Structure formats: C-alpha cells, structure tokens
Amino acid sequence: MERSREQLKGSMLMALENTHTRMSRMAKGLLFRGRVIPIQEIIEQIDAVTVESIQECAREYFRADSCALVLLGPSGTYVPDAIEL
C-alpha cells in the first residue's frame, strides 16, 4: 500500500513539471470543486487512504449483481453457461 501511495504521489508531482498539466489540474479543480485544490491537500488525501477503505469501496461497487462478463475468443470457443463468482 505504501509503495502504491508513493508512486501515485511521485507521478503526480513529476507531472506538475508540465505547464499544461498544472493548468489542467487547476481548471478541473475549479470546474468540479469550485476551487483550486492545493497539492498538499491532495497528498494528505492520498495518505489517508487505507486498505479497509479500498475494500469497502470495492464491496460497494464491484457486486456480482451489477457486473457483466465479456469473453473474447475465436469462433467456436467453448463458453460456459454460468460462471461462479
């Protein structure tokens, strides 16, 4: 988890070296939140994510009754009638 956090923060900070990226981030903050979100606030939010919060989110959004399955393969490939989740 820590490695993922650090990679996300590092990628975000490296991307800010690009003027277009900085302006785009500021514009999205204004459009979606009504304010420019300071980088430190974003970093604090990333650091606040826990394994438990990710699991809770996954349970809420990845439910078997709301998922679809697509199988791609050559014609005549066996397709099971049902797949257990």
N, CA and C of each residue as an Amber inpcrd file, in Angstrom:
protein
   255
   0.8220000  -1.1800000   0.0000000   0.0000000   0.0000000   0.0000000
   0.8760000   1.2580000   0.0000000   1.8930000   1.2260000   0.8280000
   2.7790000   2.3910000   0.9180000   3.4900000   2.6550000  -0.4070000
   3.9320000   1.5970000  -1.0620000   4.6120000   1.7580000  -2.3460000
   3.6690000   2.3690000  -3.3820000   2.4150000   1.9490000  -3.3800000
   1.4310000   2.4980000  -4.3190000   1.1740000   3.9730000  -4.0450000
   1.0680000   4.3150000  -2.7680000   0.8790000   5.7240000  -2.4020000
   2.0440000   6.5810000  -2.9000000   3.2530000   6.1160000  -2.6230000
   4.4330000   6.8840000  -3.0040000   4.5570000   7.0130000  -4.5240000
   4.2140000   5.9620000  -5.2430000   4.2710000   6.0260000  -6.7010000
   3.2470000   7.0240000  -7.2340000   2.0410000   6.9990000  -6.6850000
   0.9930000   7.9240000  -7.1150000   1.4000000   9.3660000  -6.8460000
   1.9110000   9.6270000  -5.6510000   2.3370000  10.9870000  -5.3150000
   3.5130000  11.4240000  -6.1880000   4.4750000  10.5420000  -6.3930000
   5.6300000  10.8730000  -7.2320000   5.2200000  11.1670000  -8.6620000
   4.3280000  10.3580000  -9.2120000   3.8570000  10.5800000 -10.5860000
   3.1270000  11.9020000 -10.7020000   2.3120000  12.1930000  -9.7030000
   1.5670000  13.4490000  -9.7180000   2.5190000  14.6420000  -9.6550000
   3.4960000  14.5700000  -8.7750000   4.4380000  15.6790000  -8.6340000
   5.3070000  15.8420000  -9.8840000   5.7130000  14.7400000 -10.4890000
   6.5060000  14.8210000 -11.7240000   5.6880000  15.4290000 -12.8620000
   4.4030000  15.0760000 -12.9220000   3.5360000  15.5990000 -13.9740000
   3.3690000  17.1110000 -13.8540000   3.5300000  17.6430000 -12.6540000
   3.3560000  19.0790000 -12.4510000   4.4950000  19.8990000 -13.0450000
   5.5210000  19.2440000 -13.5320000   6.5880000  19.9690000 -14.2130000
   6.1170000  20.4820000 -15.5720000   5.0190000  19.9170000 -16.0600000
   4.4570000  20.3100000 -17.3530000   3.4260000  21.4180000 -17.1230000
   3.5890000  22.5500000 -17.8130000   2.6790000  23.6900000 -17.6460000
   1.2400000  23.3200000 -17.9730000   1.0340000  22.5610000 -19.0360000
  -0.3160000  22.1610000 -19.4280000  -0.9730000  21.3290000 -18.3270000
  -0.2140000  20.4310000 -17.7320000  -0.7470000  19.5950000 -16.6640000
  -1.1530000  20.4400000 -15.4620000  -0.3280000  21.4100000 -15.0950000
  -0.6530000  22.2790000 -13.9680000  -1.9360000  23.0620000 -14.2340000
  -2.0410000  23.6340000 -15.4240000  -3.2330000  24.4230000 -15.7640000
  -4.4730000  23.5370000 -15.8390000  -4.3250000  22.3440000 -16.3750000
  -5.4400000  21.4170000 -16.4740000  -5.9180000  21.0100000 -15.0770000
  -4.9990000  20.7310000 -14.1780000  -5.3470000  20.3650000 -12.8030000
  -6.1010000  21.4980000 -12.1240000  -5.6380000  22.7310000 -12.3110000
  -6.2980000  23.8860000 -11.7040000  -7.7000000  24.0870000 -12.2850000
  -7.8310000  23.9460000 -13.5950000  -9.1320000  24.1160000 -14.2490000
 -10.1270000  23.0580000 -13.7710000  -9.6790000  21.7980000 -13.6720000
 -10.5710000  20.7290000 -13.2000000 -11.0050000  20.9850000 -11.7620000
 -10.1000000  21.4660000 -10.9270000 -10.4560000  21.7950000  -9.5550000
 -11.5330000  22.8650000  -9.5080000 -11.3780000  23.8920000 -10.3300000
 -12.3750000  24.9590000 -10.3650000 -13.7160000  24.4560000 -10.8860000
 -13.6820000  23.6520000 -11.9360000 -14.9240000  23.1570000 -12.5290000
 -15.6680000  22.1900000 -11.6180000 -14.9410000  21.2420000 -11.0230000
 -15.5890000  20.1770000 -10.2670000 -15.7350000  20.4600000  -8.7730000
 -14.8660000  21.2880000  -8.2200000 -14.9130000  21.5450000  -6.7790000
 -15.1290000  23.0170000  -6.4340000 -15.0550000  23.8770000  -7.4460000
 -15.2540000  25.3050000  -7.1990000 -14.0400000  26.0020000  -6.6180000
 -12.9010000  25.3160000  -6.5830000 -11.6690000  25.9060000  -6.0540000
 -10.4690000  25.1160000  -6.5600000  -9.3270000  25.7470000  -6.5440000
  -8.0920000  25.0550000  -6.8960000  -7.6470000  24.2840000  -5.6610000
  -7.4490000  22.9790000  -5.8200000  -7.0650000  22.1250000  -4.6980000
  -5.5410000  22.1720000  -4.5460000  -5.0570000  22.6060000  -3.3810000
  -3.6010000  22.6370000  -3.1740000  -3.0070000  21.2250000  -3.2260000
  -1.8130000  21.1220000  -3.7580000  -1.1230000  19.8340000  -3.8780000
  -1.0070000  19.1610000  -2.5080000  -0.7130000  19.9280000  -1.4790000
  -0.5570000  19.3450000  -0.1410000  -1.8510000  18.6770000   0.3110000
  -2.9880000  19.2530000  -0.0240000  -4.2810000  18.6570000   0.3380000
  -4.4920000  17.3240000  -0.3800000  -4.1040000  17.2630000  -1.6370000
  -4.2310000  16.0160000  -2.4000000  -3.3280000  14.9430000  -1.8030000
  -2.1000000  15.3260000  -1.4580000  -1.1640000  14.3780000  -0.8480000
  -1.7180000  13.8570000   0.4750000  -2.3180000  14.7270000   1.2730000
  -2.9170000  14.2990000   2.5450000  -4.0680000  13.3240000   2.3070000
  -4.8590000  13.5730000   1.2660000  -5.9630000  12.6670000   0.9460000
  -5.4460000  11.3110000   0.4920000  -4.3790000  11.3080000  -0.2880000
  -3.7740000  10.0400000  -0.7230000  -3.2600000   9.2830000   0.4950000
  -2.5940000   9.9880000   1.4010000  -2.0550000   9.3490000   2.6010000
  -3.1520000   8.8210000   3.5270000  -4.3500000   9.3910000   3.4390000
  -5.4580000   8.9840000   4.3100000  -6.1390000   7.6960000   3.8420000
  -5.8600000   7.2640000   2.6060000  -6.4860000   6.0460000   2.0870000
  -5.9290000   4.8350000   2.8350000  -6.8450000   3.9460000   3.2390000
  -6.4420000   2.7310000   3.9470000  -6.8630000   1.5020000   3.1600000
  -6.2820000   0.3820000   3.5070000  -6.6780000  -0.8840000   2.8830000
  -8.1630000  -1.1150000   3.1240000  -8.6110000  -0.8300000   4.3240000
 -10.0200000  -1.0270000   4.6750000 -10.9380000  -0.1590000   3.8150000
 -10.5520000   1.0890000   3.5630000 -11.4090000   1.9650000   2.7550000
 -11.4710000   1.4870000   1.3030000 -10.3880000   0.9270000   0.8010000
 -10.3940000   0.3790000  -0.5540000 -11.2810000  -0.8520000  -0.6140000
 -11.1800000  -1.7140000   0.3960000 -12.0270000  -2.9060000   0.4370000
 -13.5010000  -2.5310000   0.5290000 -13.8210000  -1.5380000   1.3290000
 -15.2060000  -1.0870000   1.4620000 -15.7380000  -0.5460000   0.1360000
 -14.9290000   0.2260000  -0.5430000 -15.3050000   0.7620000  -1.8540000
 -15.5100000  -0.3700000  -2.8570000 -14.6270000  -1.3440000  -2.8590000
 -14.7410000  -2.4750000  -3.7820000 -16.0160000  -3.2610000  -3.5100000
 -16.3380000  -3.4760000  -2.2360000 -17.5800000  -4.1960000  -1.8970000
 -18.8120000  -3.4360000  -2.3930000 -18.7510000  -2.1210000  -2.3330000
 -19.8930000  -1.3060000  -2.7530000 -20.0690000  -1.2970000  -4.2720000
 -18.9750000  -1.2020000  -5.0060000 -19.0680000  -1.0030000  -6.4570000
 -18.8870000  -2.2630000  -7.2900000 -18.2290000  -3.2690000  -6.7750000
 -17.9870000  -4.4950000  -7.5420000 -18.8310000  -5.6370000  -6.9950000
 -20.1230000  -5.5440000  -7.2170000 -21.0630000  -6.5700000  -6.7650000
 -21.4020000  -7.4730000  -7.9490000 -21.6020000  -8.7450000  -7.6600000
 -21.9090000  -9.7210000  -8.7110000 -23.1870000  -9.3630000  -9.4540000
 -24.1710000  -8.7600000  -8.7610000 -25.4380000  -8.4310000  -9.4200000
 -25.3510000  -7.2030000 -10.3170000 -24.2260000  -6.4960000 -10.3010000
 -24.1000000  -5.3160000 -11.1490000 -22.9000000  -5.4060000 -12.1020000
 -22.3670000  -6.6040000 -12.2750000 -21.2100000  -6.8020000 -13.1570000
 -21.6290000  -7.5300000 -14.4280000 -20.8590000  -7.3360000 -15.4490000
 -21.0640000  -8.0480000 -16.7120000 -19.7580000  -8.7520000 -17.0700000
 -19.8670000  -9.8060000 -17.8340000 -18.6940000 -10.5660000 -18.2400000
 -18.6810000 -10.6570000 -19.7580000 -17.5420000 -10.3700000 -20.3420000
 -17.3650000 -10.4840000 -21.7780000 -16.2150000 -11.4440000 -22.0220000
 -16.4510000 -12.4550000 -22.8560000 -15.4040000 -13.4010000 -23.2250000
 -15.1300000 -13.2380000 -24.7050000 -13.8870000 -13.0300000 -25.0510000
 -13.4960000 -12.8890000 -26.4480000 -12.6060000 -14.0570000 -26.8400000
 -12.8560000 -14.5900000 -28.0020000 -12.0370000 -15.6950000 -28.4660000
 -12.4500000 -16.0830000 -29.8710000 -11.7400000 -17.0290000 -30.4360000
 -12.0720000 -17.4580000 -31.7930000 -13.4510000 -18.1140000 -31.8450000
 -14.0450000 -18.0830000 -33.0130000 -15.3630000 -18.6800000 -33.2270000
 -15.3380000 -20.1550000 -32.8290000 -16.4000000 -20.5960000 -32.1710000
 -16.4880000 -21.9860000 -31.7510000 -15.8540000 -22.2620000 -30.4070000
 -15.3110000 -21.2400000 -29.7650000 -14.7010000 -21.4120000 -28.4540000
 -15.7830000 -21.7470000 -27.4340000 -15.4820000 -22.6860000 -26.5600000
 -16.4270000 -23.0920000 -25.5270000 -16.7440000 -21.9100000 -24.6100000
 -18.0300000 -21.6990000 -24.3690000 -18.4770000 -20.6750000 -23.4300000
 -19.3510000 -21.3620000 -22.3870000 -18.9830000 -21.3040000 -21.1210000
 -19.7860000 -21.9460000 -20.0780000 -21.1360000 -21.2580000 -19.9210000
 -22.1350000 -22.0330000 -19.4760000 -23.4690000 -21.4750000 -19.2530000
 -23.4820000 -20.5030000 -18.0790000 -22.6750000 -20.7610000 -17.0800000
 -22.6460000 -19.9030000 -15.8940000 -21.2380000 -19.9110000 -15.3180000
 -20.9110000 -18.8410000 -14.6980000 -19.6120000 -18.7200000 -14.0340000
 -19.8850000 -18.3550000 -12.5870000 -19.3070000 -19.0890000 -11.6720000
 -19.4900000 -18.7920000 -10.2470000 -18.5480000 -17.6880000  -9.8380000
 -19.0980000 -16.7530000  -9.0730000 -18.2790000 -15.6520000  -8.5600000
 -17.9630000 -15.8610000  -7.1140000
